[in-house]
Structure formats: C-alpha cells, structure tokens
Amino acid sequence: MQELEYRLEQVRKLNQQVPGPVSAVLDERRKAALPAGMTPSLPGYVVDADGGILADADGNQYIDLASGIAVTSAGASNPAVVKAVQEAVAHFTHTSFSVSPYAGYVEVAEKLNEVTPGDHEKRTVLLNSGAEAVENAVKIARNYTGKSGVAVMDRAFHGRTNLTMAMTAKQAPYKSGFGPFAPDIYRAPMSYPLRDGLTGAEAAKQTITMLEQEIGAHNLACVIVEPIQGEGGFVVPAEGFLPAVVKWCNDNDVVFIADEIQAGMMRTGSWYASDHEGIVPDLVTTAKGIASGMPLSAVTGRAEIMDAPQAGGLGGTYGGNPVACAAALATFKEFEDKDFAARAQNLEKIAREELSELVEDKRVAEFRGRGAMLALEFITAEGEPDSELVHQISAAAKAEGVLLLTCGLDHNVIRFLPSLAIPEHLWREALQVLVKLFNEYK
C-alpha cells in the first residue's frame, strides 16, 4: 500500500488501568447526563485519532477497526480534509442552500452524479444522515410512481427514524418499544448463500415471487436493497441475485434503490458496491464515508425520477451544509489521488492471508465481504449461531486495545471496518490479536 504520513504514532499501547481515571470520571458524567440508551462501546474517551489509532484521555491507544461505523475511511483527521474544513469555516458555516446557494453543494452533486453507477443523466440532493437519505429516496420514488408500497429485504438496516425503523429488520435494540411504525412496508427474502444454499437466480425467483404475489408491482413504488448488508451481517448476495431483481424492477415500473450508505465510498474497493454486481440502480443513497465525519448524505438518481417532486419538495435546513461539502470534496480528492480503492482491495488481501488458518476452523461458518467491509460468522460445535463466542472475543479485543464491532440478527458476526488509511502493520497486528483470542475462547 502507498505509504501515508501520520500525526500519531501508529502503535497500540495500553496503560495498566483501562479505562483510566480521566475516562472513568467522564463515564460517570455520561451516566448522569445522557439517557441509558446511549452507551458507547469503547471504555476510553477519545481525544485524538489518526490513521488506524484512537487515543484516549488517559494515553491509551487503540487499533480502530470501526472507523466511526465506516465513516472515517480517508482517516479520522486526514490533513487535506482538515485543511478544507478550516478554510470553509473561515468564510461561513451555514446559509441553507435552499435560501442562499453556494458552489460547494453543486460541486458535490456533480461528483456524485459522475461516480454513481450508470452513465445516464442524474441529479443529486444533499441531506444530513443516512436515515434522512433513505427517507428522501422513498419519498422521491413514491412521488415519481404515484404508488406507496416499499419492499425491503430480510435482515435489512436502513435507519432509526420512524419510517426507516419500519424498514429495518432487527428489533433489538433498534425497534423494541418504539412502535407503531410507518405503514406500507413489506419484507422480502434476501439472498444469504451460507444459509439458504440458493444460487442467485434461485434466490431472486423467490424474492420476485413474493413481490408479485404479496404486494403486486402495481402497488409497489420501490425496492430498496443494501448491495452488501450491514447490520444484518455483512451478507453478500449470491452472484446474479441483484441483477435479476433490478431487471424485474425495470420491467415493472418499480424504482430500484441501492442503499450504499455503509458499502459505498470506496469501502468495498470501488466507489460503490453496486459496481461489483454490475447493476445500475435508479436511485443511490450515500452517507457515512462521504465527508470523513462531517454530517452529510445524498440521494443520487435518474434525472426524470429526481426531478419529479415539486419545487420546494426536497431540502432541509442543514442539508448540504457548506463545511460538510468542503469535507466531502477533499475526501473525494483523497480517494482518487491516493488510490483508496486499491488500499481497500489490499486490506482484503491482507485479511485473507492473516485469517487463512482461522477460516478453516469448523467454528467459523464463513468469512465474507469485499475490500475493507469484511466479516466472520461464528457457529457452535453443533452448528448453531454462536453469539457468546462473538461477545467474548469482542470484549477481550477491547481489553487488549482493538476495537471491533459485531452485527447480524443472531449477534454471531464480527465485522471489520478499518479506515482505508490504516497502515499495514497495524491491520495485521489487529487481525493477529483476533486469531489469538479465537483460539483462546473457542
């Protein structure tokens, strides 16, 4: 991988006490000031971050395999992004584009129109969060088609707002006690090769049959799919599944939406995970890695669909904030100038090397994913999902200075979301820690 420069020494180091005294005091303040539903994973309170390192208030340094849930792909304090943000802030922090426009919004839209799949004429609207992008994509699809039905997939995750909670599958912790949810949402089977044993064509037939028999294309505004599922378990559909579903949507006047919020922005070794599948969505939602941590999201799609809503029908107070747009433009340039697509691909290659023996163990059901969006699914000796092993490994990893995330409806998947800026030696070290812990706890 191309060598990058880092502010922080790229080493893992822990003091004797974790969390340290400063973080412990801050955590007591958190408990008194924040609701119980806001409980962070890492024991240390972060004061600095760079490359693959999170540094806490007590001098501990953790290897970060979460990157803010796939947000800091270009680095948590990428110098080019920092400089762009500083320059933007010096001029103005906000005007609201719908009131007083500025070039940055247009430039971000132009770039997204260029890099999203397909060479058709496109339009982009900028928003704040992934959930807001999904809501607007559904709103646009409904407006364009005049239909209201929305089909989502098994194990899908699309957000935490009322509409997107209805679209999200996992009830705990995301949905429990928060209903009733938005209506006219339907759940279709998603290809999960490990568990369903179906080819892409077979899985697509199953999905399309449900769409036709239980909803009807004449009632369906859109089908929305994560090309690689995120919270649902980093599930990669069987080859041919997505193209078949896209074709059915095209043939039946149903808008196909690719939710690329976690998988997009070079995470899988390309601008979008849809590129690997050879599909061209009608609408694409983007967030997370788009602006290196500044709040920004987008819906990009076919001009005729995006132009359907009436004047004033799209927008919001903060959407496309000028500082966030400056961060996005700098992030895009870093992706291209430093070939972050190749970095993501190399991270996958390294992971397959370091985990080659582990994945042969019968307790590992599957190692899957692309680029720097990878996962291990664990099972018991009897072949059942093993959430306890995953909990033990992830907790022990944090105690040893490696931040891991888990996922899956059965809570039995460890996911890897390192920054694409992580140095090779740190990535290898983190994977070696995981292998050691697996051998200890299996």
C-alpha positions in Angstrom: 0.0 0.0 0.0 1.1 3.6 -0.6 2.8 5.0 2.4 0.9 7.7 4.2 2.0 10.2 6.8 0.5 10.2 10.3 0.4 12.7 13.2 0.1 10.0 15.8 2.5 7.1 16.3 0.7 4.1 14.8 1.2 1.8 17.7 -1.2 0.1 20.1 -0.5 0.8 23.7 -2.4 0.4 27.0 -1.8 1.6 30.5 -2.3 -0.8 33.4 -5.8 0.6 34.1 -8.4 0.6 31.4 -10.5 2.7 31.5 -8.1 5.2 33.0 -9.1 7.7 35.7 -10.0 10.5 33.3 -12.2 8.3 31.2 -13.7 6.8 34.3 -14.8 10.2 35.5 -16.1 11.2 32.1 -18.2 8.0 32.0 -19.8 8.8 35.4 -20.7 12.2 33.9 -22.2 10.4 30.9 -24.4 8.3 33.1 -25.7 11.4 34.8 -26.2 13.5 31.7 -27.2 11.1 28.9 -30.0 8.6 28.6 -29.3 5.0 29.3 -29.9 4.2 25.6 -26.7 6.0 24.7 -24.0 3.6 25.8 -20.6 3.7 23.9 -18.6 0.5 23.2 -15.1 1.7 23.9 -14.1 2.2 27.6 -11.8 5.1 26.8 -12.9 8.6 25.9 -11.2 9.7 22.7 -9.2 12.9 22.5 -7.3 12.2 19.2 -7.4 9.9 16.2 -5.3 9.3 13.2 -4.7 6.5 10.7 -5.7 3.3 12.5 -5.4 4.7 16.0 -7.8 6.1 18.6 -6.1 7.8 21.5 -8.0 8.3 24.8 -7.8 10.8 27.6 -5.6 8.6 29.6 -2.9 8.0 27.0 -4.2 4.6 25.8 -4.0 3.9 22.0 -6.5 1.5 20.5 -6.4 0.0 17.0 -9.6 1.2 15.4 -11.5 -1.4 13.3 -14.7 0.5 13.4 -13.8 3.9 11.8 -16.9 5.5 13.3 -19.0 2.8 11.7 -17.4 3.1 8.2 -17.3 6.9 8.3 -13.6 7.8 8.6 -12.5 5.9 5.5 -10.0 8.5 4.5 -8.7 8.9 8.1 -10.1 10.3 11.3 -8.1 13.5 10.8 -7.0 13.4 7.2 -4.8 16.6 6.7 -6.4 17.5 3.4 -9.9 17.2 4.9 -8.9 19.2 8.0 -7.5 22.0 5.8 -10.6 22.1 3.7 -12.9 22.3 6.7 -10.8 25.1 8.3 -10.8 27.1 5.1 -14.6 26.7 4.7 -15.3 27.6 8.4 -13.3 30.8 8.0 -15.8 32.0 5.3 -19.2 30.9 6.5 -20.6 27.9 8.5 -24.1 27.9 7.1 -26.6 29.7 4.9 -29.1 26.9 4.0 -28.7 26.1 0.3 -32.5 26.5 -0.3 -32.2 30.1 0.8 -28.7 31.2 -0.2 -26.9 28.8 -2.5 -23.1 28.2 -2.8 -20.8 26.3 -5.2 -19.8 23.5 -2.8 -23.2 21.9 -2.9 -23.3 21.9 -6.7 -19.7 20.5 -6.9 -20.5 17.6 -4.5 -23.7 16.9 -6.6 -21.7 16.9 -9.8 -19.1 14.5 -8.4 -21.8 12.1 -7.1 -23.6 12.2 -10.5 -20.2 11.3 -12.1 -19.2 8.4 -9.8 -22.5 6.6 -9.0 -23.2 3.6 -11.3 -24.5 4.3 -14.8 -23.9 6.9 -17.5 -27.5 8.3 -17.7 -28.4 11.9 -16.8 -28.5 12.2 -13.0 -29.5 14.6 -10.2 -28.4 14.7 -6.5 -30.0 16.2 -3.4 -27.8 16.6 -0.3 -29.0 15.8 3.2 -27.6 15.2 6.7 -27.8 11.5 7.7 -28.2 8.0 6.2 -31.7 7.6 7.5 -32.7 11.0 6.0 -31.3 9.9 2.7 -33.3 6.7 2.8 -36.5 8.6 3.7 -36.0 11.0 0.8 -35.3 8.2 -1.6 -38.6 6.6 -0.7 -40.3 10.0 -0.8 -39.0 10.6 -4.3 -39.9 7.1 -5.5 -43.4 7.5 -4.3 -43.8 10.9 -5.8 -42.5 9.7 -9.2 -44.5 6.4 -9.4 -47.7 7.6 -7.7 -47.5 4.3 -5.7 -46.9 3.8 -2.0 -45.6 0.3 -1.3 -42.0 -0.2 -0.2 -40.2 -3.5 -0.3 -37.1 -4.1 1.9 -35.1 -7.3 2.5 -34.8 -9.7 5.3 -32.1 -8.5 7.8 -32.1 -5.0 6.3 -31.0 -2.0 8.2 -32.0 1.4 6.9 -32.0 3.7 9.9 -33.6 4.7 13.2 -36.3 7.2 12.2 -39.9 6.1 12.2 -40.0 5.2 8.5 -36.6 3.6 8.5 -37.3 1.7 11.7 -40.2 0.1 9.9 -37.7 -0.8 7.1 -35.1 -2.1 9.5 -35.4 -5.8 10.4 -33.5 -6.1 13.7 -35.9 -5.4 16.6 -33.3 -5.3 19.4 -32.1 -2.7 20.1 -33.4 -0.6 17.2 -37.2 -1.1 17.2 -38.3 -2.6 20.5 -40.8 -0.3 22.3 -40.7 2.4 19.6 -43.8 1.5 17.5 -46.2 1.8 15.9 -44.2 2.2 12.7 -44.9 3.6 9.3 -47.2 1.5 7.1 -47.0 0.0 3.6 -43.6 -1.6 4.2 -43.1 -5.2 3.1 -40.2 -7.5 3.8 -38.9 -9.8 1.0 -36.4 -12.7 1.2 -32.7 -11.7 0.6 -30.1 -13.9 -0.8 -27.9 -15.4 2.0 -25.8 -18.1 0.3 -24.5 -19.5 3.6 -27.9 -20.2 5.0 -30.3 -20.6 2.0 -28.0 -22.6 -0.2 -29.6 -21.0 -3.3 -28.0 -19.6 -6.4 -28.5 -16.0 -7.3 -31.2 -16.9 -9.8 -33.0 -19.2 -7.4 -32.9 -16.6 -4.6 -34.1 -13.9 -7.0 -37.0 -16.1 -8.1 -38.0 -16.5 -4.5 -37.9 -12.7 -3.9 -39.7 -11.8 -7.1 -42.4 -14.3 -6.4 -43.1 -12.7 -3.0 -43.1 -9.2 -4.6 -45.6 -10.3 -7.2 -47.9 -12.4 -5.0 -47.9 -10.5 -1.8 -47.6 -6.9 -2.9 -48.0 -6.6 -6.7 -45.9 -4.3 -8.9 -48.9 -2.0 -9.4 -48.8 -1.2 -5.7 -45.0 -1.0 -5.3 -43.1 2.3 -5.5 -39.7 0.9 -4.8 -37.5 -2.0 -3.8 -34.5 -1.0 -1.6 -31.5 -3.2 -1.1 -28.1 -2.9 0.6 -25.8 -4.5 -2.1 -23.9 -5.9 0.9 -26.0 -5.9 4.1 -24.5 -4.0 7.0 -26.1 -4.5 10.4 -27.8 -7.7 9.0 -24.5 -9.5 9.0 -22.4 -8.2 6.1 -24.2 -10.6 3.8 -23.0 -10.7 0.2 -25.8 -11.9 -2.1 -25.2 -14.8 -4.5 -24.0 -13.8 -7.9 -26.9 -12.9 -10.2 -29.4 -12.1 -7.4 -29.2 -8.3 -7.6 -29.2 -8.1 -11.5 -32.3 -10.2 -11.6 -34.1 -8.1 -9.0 -33.1 -4.9 -10.8 -34.3 -6.3 -14.2 -37.7 -7.1 -12.6 -38.0 -3.6 -11.2 -37.1 -2.1 -14.6 -39.7 -4.3 -16.3 -42.4 -3.4 -13.9 -42.0 0.3 -13.3 -40.7 -0.1 -9.8 -37.8 2.1 -8.6 -34.8 0.2 -7.6 -32.9 1.9 -4.7 -29.4 0.8 -3.7 -28.7 1.7 -0.1 -24.9 2.3 -0.3 -24.7 4.1 3.0 -22.3 1.6 4.6 -20.9 -0.2 1.5 -20.3 2.9 -0.7 -17.4 5.4 -0.9 -14.5 3.0 -1.7 -15.4 0.8 1.3 -15.5 -2.4 -0.9 -12.7 -1.3 -3.3 -14.8 0.7 -5.7 -16.9 3.9 -5.4 -20.0 1.7 -4.8 -20.6 -1.9 -4.0 -23.1 -1.9 -6.9 -20.2 -1.7 -9.3 -19.1 -5.2 -8.3 -22.6 -6.6 -9.1 -22.7 -4.8 -12.5 -26.1 -3.2 -11.6 -27.3 0.3 -12.3 -29.8 1.4 -9.6 -32.4 4.1 -10.3 -31.5 5.8 -7.0 -28.5 5.5 -4.8 -28.2 6.6 -1.1 -24.8 7.7 0.2 -23.6 8.8 3.6 -21.0 7.6 6.2 -17.7 7.8 4.3 -18.8 10.7 2.1 -17.3 13.5 4.2 -14.9 12.0 6.7 -17.1 12.5 9.7 -18.9 15.8 8.8 -22.7 15.2 8.6 -23.6 14.7 5.0 -25.7 12.3 2.9 -27.1 12.2 -0.5 -29.7 10.7 -2.9 -28.5 10.5 -6.5 -30.6 9.1 -9.3 -32.1 9.3 -12.7 -32.9 12.8 -13.7 -36.5 12.0 -14.6 -37.1 10.5 -11.1 -35.3 13.1 -9.1 -37.0 15.9 -11.0 -40.5 14.6 -10.2 -41.0 16.3 -6.8 -42.4 19.8 -6.9 -40.2 22.9 -6.3 -39.5 23.1 -2.6 -40.4 19.4 -2.1 -36.9 18.5 -1.3 -34.4 20.1 1.1 -34.0 20.9 4.7 -32.3 23.5 7.0 -28.9 21.8 7.3 -28.8 19.5 4.2 -25.6 20.0 2.2 -24.0 22.2 4.8 -21.1 24.2 3.2 -18.5 22.9 5.7 -19.6 19.3 5.2 -19.5 19.9 1.4 -15.9 21.1 1.7 -15.0 18.0 3.6 -16.7 15.8 1.0 -14.8 17.4 -1.9 -11.5 17.0 -0.1 -12.4 13.3 0.7 -13.2 12.6 -2.9 -9.9 14.0 -4.0 -8.0 11.9 -1.4 -9.8 8.8 -2.5 -8.6 9.4 -6.1 -5.2 10.9 -5.5 -4.1 8.2 -3.1 -5.9 5.3 -4.8 -8.0 4.4 -1.8 -9.8 1.8 -4.0 -6.5 -0.1 -4.2 -6.0 0.3 -0.5 -9.3 -1.3 0.3 -8.6 -4.2 -2.0 -5.2 -4.7 -0.4 -6.7 -4.7 3.1 -8.9 -7.6 2.0 -5.9 -9.4 0.6 -4.0 -9.0 3.8 -7.0 -10.1 5.9 -7.3 -13.3 3.8 -3.7 -14.0 4.5 -3.8 -13.4 8.2 -7.1 -15.3 8.7 -6.3 -18.2 6.3 -5.9 -20.8 9.1 -8.7 -19.4 11.3 -11.3 -19.7 8.5 -10.6 -23.4 8.2 -11.8 -24.0 11.7 -15.3 -25.6 12.0 -16.4 -22.8 14.4 -16.1 -20.3 11.5 -19.2 -20.7 9.3 -18.0 -18.1 6.8 -15.5 -15.3 6.1 -17.1 -12.9 3.6 -17.2 -9.4 2.3 -15.2 -7.2 -0.1 -12.4 -4.7 0.4 -12.5 -3.2 3.9 -16.0 -4.5 4.6 -15.4 -7.9 5.9 -17.0 -10.3 8.4 -16.6 -13.6 10.2 -19.7 -15.6 11.1 -19.2 -17.9 14.1 -21.2 -21.1 15.0 -21.1 -23.6 17.9 -19.7 -27.1 17.6 -23.3 -28.1 16.9 -23.7 -25.6 14.0 -25.8 -23.0 15.8 -25.1 -19.3 15.7 -22.6 -18.6 18.5 -23.3 -15.1 19.9 -21.4 -15.9 23.2 -18.1 -16.6 21.4 -18.5 -13.3 19.5 -19.2 -11.4 22.7 -16.2 -12.9 24.4 -13.8 -12.2 21.5 -15.0 -8.6 21.0 -14.9 -7.8 24.7 -11.4 -9.3 25.1 -10.2 -7.5 22.0 -11.2 -4.1 23.5 -9.4 -5.1 26.7 -6.3 -5.7 24.5 -6.7 -2.4 22.7 -8.5 -3.5 19.5 -12.0 -2.0 18.8 -14.2 -4.5 17.0 -17.9 -4.2 16.0 -20.4 -7.1 15.8 -23.5 -7.5 13.7 -26.1 -10.0 12.5 -29.6 -10.8 13.7 -28.2 -13.7 15.7 -25.4 -11.5 17.1 -22.8 -14.0 15.9 -20.9 -12.0 13.3 -17.7 -9.9 13.9 -17.3 -7.2 11.3 -14.2 -5.3 10.2 -14.5 -1.7 9.1 -10.9 -0.3 9.3 -10.1 3.1 8.0 -8.7 2.8 4.5 -5.8 4.9 5.8 -4.8 2.2 8.4 -1.1 1.2 8.0 -0.5 -2.4 7.0 1.4 -3.3 10.2 -1.4 -2.2 12.4 -4.1 -4.0 10.4 -2.0 -7.2 10.6 -1.5 -6.8 14.3 -5.2 -6.4 14.9 -6.1 -9.5 12.9 -3.4 -11.4 14.8 -5.0 -10.4 18.1 -8.3 -11.7 16.9 -6.8 -15.0 15.9 -5.2 -15.4 19.3 -8.4 -14.6 21.1 -10.4 -17.0 18.9 -8.0 -19.8 19.8 -8.3 -18.9 23.5 -12.1 -18.8 23.6 -13.3 -21.3 21.0 
